[in-house]
Structures are given as structure tokens and as C-alpha cells.
Amino acid sequence: MKVFITGANGYIGSSLCRYLLARGWEVHGLVRRTSDLHNLEGLTVRIHTGDLRDPASFKIPPGITHVIHSASIVSDTAGDATCRDNIYLLAVNLAAKLRTMPQPPQRLLYISTALVLGYNGLDISEERPGESAMFLAYTRYKVKTEEFFRQQWREQGIPLVILRPGDVYGPYDRVSCAQLLRGCERKLPLIVGPGNCRFGFCYIDNLCQAMLQALTRPGIEGRAYTVTNGILPTWGEFFSGLQRRMHFRQRLRVPAWGGYALAGVLRGVQFLFPHFVPEVNYYRIRRITTETTYDISRTIADLGYQPDDQIERQIDEIVAWYLREKKNGYFT
């Protein structure tokens, strides 16, 4: 089994590399020449440099049997041009390379997002969509990319499977988890409102498990599967779990209206200073003050997916990774 993973140095990409290497796969990773490879240290990944935005800069190595496309910008603030260039065009250029392979891959796995189904709803699925998140350019271009890959499957026969993870957290997440834990160290309040709303928590190892099954399970081409934990925590449980392990107890609960007010102030600052990127916006406050759960019954039935729901252990592993990285000088 020889797999080619785009965005191999990223949080999700490097986690997929680690998971497949541990199971005997030969892993090839595509990274940009300027990429930070810290997440790949100690792994026997066969590195290939290139930029998916430039088709002439990369090749798919000979003998590849499976392809995972995980390279993507992840942002709820990026605009149309940025998302087009760093989501949709990456897929177009990768598909062009796939069509030149002497033998097509046994499976193309695309890592999308559960947001294409919406949010703020219970047991959200294609049949029961939630509140639309299409106001985000990120979501619009994820939808467009899914449609493009489905077209490649129908017209070119590329054996596609799509995974739609919820909110992915875990070790090696140098963006979301690292920022949350820095906030805990600075005694910043994370919980807004009562904190009793569940969300589509997806521990990274659960995503990796579903990924392996989606790569190898026969007869599922053209389908999309949502991936979250089976038992979902509330935002309050998750945030307070991080805070407790960082020796911080949030005594002041920020009311929802206070969060929206702060988002409004920061939006005004951004209007005056366009290069300013606020850490709080209306969408983020709405996400953590509304309940969002996804229906994963098809993922369980079709893939044999068995989610690990040991949330306390999972939070332990996130914090242990962060403290280890900080001790080694990677976080200040």
C-alpha cells in the first residue's frame, strides 16, 4: 500500500501520515518547499516538494495506490479569492495529475468538512441539513470542491470517497488547540454563555480510523461520510477540561450578549484597520452558544466505524502534547 498525502505537514495531514506508517503503509507526502516540517519529525515519510497551486511544480510518484487530499486552507475569515486559490484550485490541479497516472489509484479520499451540511441543529445530515454556513467562503469552496471531485468520479472514474469531519481537535494541532491552551495560560475566559451546547467534536484518532476504513472498504465510491465522536461533549465540558489541566478555573462566565458585543467592537476595529484579524467574530460566538450534532449512523454502518469516546483521555493527550512542545521550546 503506497499512499500519497497532500498537505502532509499540516495538522490533519501529519496525523494521517503517523497513523498509516504505524500500520505498515509506505507514505509519500507533498509539502511546499517553505513548509514547516516539525509535525513530521521522526517519521519515515517520503517527502516530495511542490505546490498544488502550480501543477508544473509537483508529480505523483510512480506506484502510488491511494491518494489522500488533505491540503487546504482552514479559515472562517478568508475571502473568496483566498479560498478559491487554496481549496478549489488545489483540487483541480490534483485531479489533472491523477488523470496522467499510468494506473489510477484504488481510492481518492478527500477531506472535506461537516460544515457543508450546516450547523446549529441536531443529527444534521444530507437529509436533515442544519443552518446554512454558506456565508463562509470556506464552506462555499468546500462544497464546490466536493461537487468537482464527484464530477471526476462520474466522468473519469476516479474512485472517490469524501470524509466530512466535525471540529477536529487533538495533539499536533498547532493552531486551534495551541491557541486555546495559550488562552488558558493567560487566564482568558473561553466559555461564553452557559456552555451547555454540544458540538461535533472529532478527536483526531477517530478521523484517522475513519480514514483508514474509507481507503480500504470496497463498494463505497462516490459516497460522503460525516465523522465525529459518538458521545459529544459540550463546549463547557471541553473548555473547562482544558482549563482544569492548565490549573485555571473560569469563575466569570461571559454572557452570550457580551461575546456578541466584543465581536462587534472587533469588527469595527477591522473596518478601520483591514489587516487586523480578530480572534472573536459573530460566527464563532454563535457556534459556541448553539447546539450542533451530526448523524454518523451511515459512517458506522458502511465503514464499520467505532468511535473512541474517551474524552477525558483525549483532553489529557492534547494537553500533554502542548506541554511537551512548550518544554522543548516550540511554544513560548
GINOR-V827672 format. One record per backbone hydrogen bond with DSSP energy under -1.0 kcal/mol. CO is the residue of the C=O (numbers start at 1). NH is the residue of the N-H. E is the energy in kcal/mol with one decimal. If there is no record, write none. Layout:
co:CO nh:NH e:E
co:CO nh:NH e:E
This chain:
co:1 nh:26 e:-2.6
co:2 nh:65 e:-2.7
co:2 nh:66 e:-2.0
co:3 nh:28 e:-3.1
co:4 nh:68 e:-2.7
co:5 nh:30 e:-2.8
co:7 nh:10 e:-1.5
co:10 nh:14 e:-2.8
co:11 nh:15 e:-1.5
co:12 nh:16 e:-2.3
co:13 nh:17 e:-2.1
co:14 nh:18 e:-2.4
co:15 nh:19 e:-2.2
co:16 nh:20 e:-2.4
co:17 nh:21 e:-2.5
co:18 nh:22 e:-1.7
co:20 nh:23 e:-1.0
co:20 nh:25 e:-2.2
co:21 nh:24 e:-1.8
co:26 nh:3 e:-2.4
co:27 nh:46 e:-2.8
co:28 nh:5 e:-3.0
co:29 nh:48 e:-2.9
co:30 nh:7 e:-1.0
co:30 nh:8 e:-1.4
co:31 nh:50 e:-2.2
co:32 nh:35 e:-1.7
co:37 nh:40 e:-1.7
co:38 nh:41 e:-1.6
co:40 nh:43 e:-2.1
co:43 nh:45 e:-1.1
co:46 nh:29 e:-2.2
co:48 nh:31 e:-2.4
co:51 nh:54 e:-2.5
co:54 nh:57 e:-2.3
co:61 nh:64 e:-1.1
co:65 nh:106 e:-3.2
co:66 nh:4 e:-2.2
co:67 nh:109 e:-3.0
co:68 nh:6 e:-2.4
co:69 nh:111 e:-2.1
co:79 nh:83 e:-2.3
co:80 nh:84 e:-3.0
co:81 nh:85 e:-2.3
co:82 nh:86 e:-1.9
co:83 nh:87 e:-1.1
co:83 nh:88 e:-1.1
co:84 nh:89 e:-2.8
co:86 nh:73 e:-1.4
co:87 nh:91 e:-1.3
co:88 nh:92 e:-2.0
co:89 nh:93 e:-2.3
co:90 nh:94 e:-2.2
co:91 nh:95 e:-2.7
co:92 nh:96 e:-1.7
co:93 nh:97 e:-1.5
co:94 nh:98 e:-2.3
co:95 nh:99 e:-1.8
co:97 nh:100 e:-1.2
co:98 nh:101 e:-1.2
co:107 nh:67 e:-2.4
co:108 nh:161 e:-2.2
co:109 nh:69 e:-3.1
co:110 nh:163 e:-2.6
co:113 nh:116 e:-1.4
co:114 nh:117 e:-2.1
co:115 nh:118 e:-1.4
co:117 nh:130 e:-2.6
co:119 nh:131 e:-2.9
co:121 nh:293 e:-2.4
co:124 nh:295 e:-2.5
co:128 nh:125 e:-1.3
co:131 nh:119 e:-2.1
co:133 nh:136 e:-1.8
co:136 nh:140 e:-2.2
co:137 nh:141 e:-2.4
co:138 nh:142 e:-1.5
co:139 nh:143 e:-2.4
co:140 nh:144 e:-2.2
co:141 nh:145 e:-1.9
co:142 nh:146 e:-2.4
co:143 nh:147 e:-2.4
co:144 nh:148 e:-2.1
co:145 nh:149 e:-2.6
co:146 nh:150 e:-2.4
co:147 nh:151 e:-2.0
co:148 nh:152 e:-1.9
co:149 nh:153 e:-2.0
co:150 nh:154 e:-2.5
co:151 nh:155 e:-2.9
co:152 nh:156 e:-2.1
co:152 nh:158 e:-1.3
co:158 nh:160 e:-1.6
co:159 nh:108 e:-2.9
co:160 nh:222 e:-3.7
co:161 nh:110 e:-2.4
co:162 nh:225 e:-2.4
co:163 nh:112 e:-3.3
co:164 nh:227 e:-1.9
co:165 nh:114 e:-2.6
co:167 nh:202 e:-2.8
co:169 nh:204 e:-1.9
co:170 nh:173 e:-1.2
co:172 nh:174 e:-1.3
co:173 nh:178 e:-1.3
co:175 nh:179 e:-2.3
co:176 nh:180 e:-2.6
co:177 nh:181 e:-2.4
co:178 nh:182 e:-2.1
co:179 nh:183 e:-2.2
co:180 nh:184 e:-1.8
co:181 nh:185 e:-2.0
co:182 nh:186 e:-1.8
co:183 nh:188 e:-2.8
co:184 nh:187 e:-1.4
co:191 nh:254 e:-1.3
co:195 nh:236 e:-2.1
co:197 nh:235 e:-2.2
co:198 nh:292 e:-2.3
co:199 nh:201 e:-2.5
co:200 nh:167 e:-2.3
co:201 nh:229 e:-3.3
co:202 nh:169 e:-1.7
co:203 nh:206 e:-1.1
co:203 nh:207 e:-1.7
co:204 nh:208 e:-2.3
co:205 nh:209 e:-2.2
co:206 nh:210 e:-2.3
co:207 nh:211 e:-2.4
co:208 nh:212 e:-2.3
co:209 nh:213 e:-1.9
co:210 nh:214 e:-2.5
co:211 nh:215 e:-1.8
co:212 nh:216 e:-1.3
co:213 nh:217 e:-2.3
co:220 nh:223 e:-1.7
co:223 nh:162 e:-2.5
co:225 nh:164 e:-3.5
co:227 nh:166 e:-2.2
co:233 nh:199 e:-1.5
co:234 nh:238 e:-2.3
co:235 nh:239 e:-2.9
co:236 nh:240 e:-2.5
co:237 nh:241 e:-1.6
co:238 nh:242 e:-1.9
co:239 nh:243 e:-2.6
co:240 nh:244 e:-2.8
co:241 nh:245 e:-1.5
co:243 nh:248 e:-2.3
co:244 nh:247 e:-1.5
co:249 nh:251 e:-1.0
co:254 nh:193 e:-4.3
co:255 nh:259 e:-1.7
co:256 nh:260 e:-2.4
co:257 nh:261 e:-2.3
co:258 nh:262 e:-2.3
co:259 nh:263 e:-2.3
co:260 nh:264 e:-2.1
co:261 nh:265 e:-2.2
co:262 nh:266 e:-2.6
co:263 nh:267 e:-2.0
co:264 nh:268 e:-1.8
co:265 nh:269 e:-2.0
co:266 nh:270 e:-2.3
co:267 nh:271 e:-1.9
co:268 nh:272 e:-1.7
co:269 nh:273 e:-2.5
co:273 nh:276 e:-2.5
co:281 nh:285 e:-2.0
co:282 nh:286 e:-2.6
co:283 nh:287 e:-2.5
co:284 nh:288 e:-1.8
co:293 nh:124 e:-2.9
co:296 nh:300 e:-2.1
co:297 nh:301 e:-2.6
co:298 nh:302 e:-3.1
co:299 nh:303 e:-1.6
co:299 nh:305 e:-1.2
co:300 nh:304 e:-1.1
co:309 nh:311 e:-2.1
co:310 nh:314 e:-2.3
co:311 nh:315 e:-2.5
co:312 nh:316 e:-2.2
co:313 nh:317 e:-2.3
co:314 nh:318 e:-1.9
co:315 nh:319 e:-2.4
co:316 nh:320 e:-2.7
co:317 nh:321 e:-2.0
co:318 nh:322 e:-2.1
co:319 nh:323 e:-2.8
co:320 nh:324 e:-2.1
co:321 nh:325 e:-2.6
co:322 nh:326 e:-2.5
co:323 nh:327 e:-2.4
co:324 nh:328 e:-1.7
co:325 nh:330 e:-2.7
co:326 nh:329 e:-1.4
